């Protein structure tokens, strides 16, 4: 089961044991050729505050996180390498990779040798991967470090990351359009939800996995990327439990879900890997069956392949799902 996010968050927040129709455009399967980008030197200041200077906008790029890979494809730059391409295909449907894209190892432990062998002009990675990896890579290739997540303002953070990548690849106009389309989708969906009389209704977003007979549930708090989308649409995130400061994620069990009350609450969840623990792992659980949203059948499984930690195109897919639930 694909749980890299969960593994990294365990180390970051041990107390929580933290550990994944409408306005959506067609997946960016056929981006414009990257060689149409502007030429000439370019300097971009990344999340470290470091000025990253390139001789020309990068066209050969390796992405070590999926949101960054999605963003590159969305901008019309097919990366030459991506970490864990097979799992990317399972979890990220908004921006598909070409079969030619090389797998450069796992997201947690990418292969420096595999990356360097591709002779990229730029590597894009998230800050959480750590300075050691950055130091290793910068011996061979410029590295652009995005923030990746910020529970204080994840939508603003996403905009900054997209803008940064667009500048480094000479795709500023494409980046502006990508964000403008996302904003337009938000505004349109917010109106639809308000017109349907659903503004202020509650939601909860989760995923989960089974370890033996135990089901672990990961909740998306107020600052999580998908939660901030729902809040921007005029809805209310019902989960107020403790979460980490970077991703806005917290962990609970089925008993912990009893705090989710209210007749208007819909429970949305992701099970892209096919392991639907809410349907199978909790089917006979008395506490689960007693929850109001279960009794009222207000469970909404997201379509497979909507990346919970993605960019604007994944975000638009989530917007569509909120509209489907609250304004259909």
Secondary structure, DSSP 8 states (H G I E B T S, - for coil): ---HHHHHHHHH-TTTT----TT------S---GGGS--S-EEEE-TTS-EEEESS--SSEEESSHHHHHHHHHHT---SEETTHHHHHHH--SS---TT-EE-B-SSSB-HHHHHHTT-SEEEEEGGG-HHHHHHHTTTS-EEEE----TT-HHHHHHHHHHHHHHHTT-HHHHHHHHHHHHHHHHHHHHHHHHTT-TT-EEEEEEEEEETTEEEEEEE-TTSHHHHHHHHTT-EE---S---TTT-EEEE-GGGGGG---TT-EEEEE-TTS--TTTTTTTT-HHHHHSHHHHTT-EEE--TT--TT--HHHHHHHHHHHHHHHT-
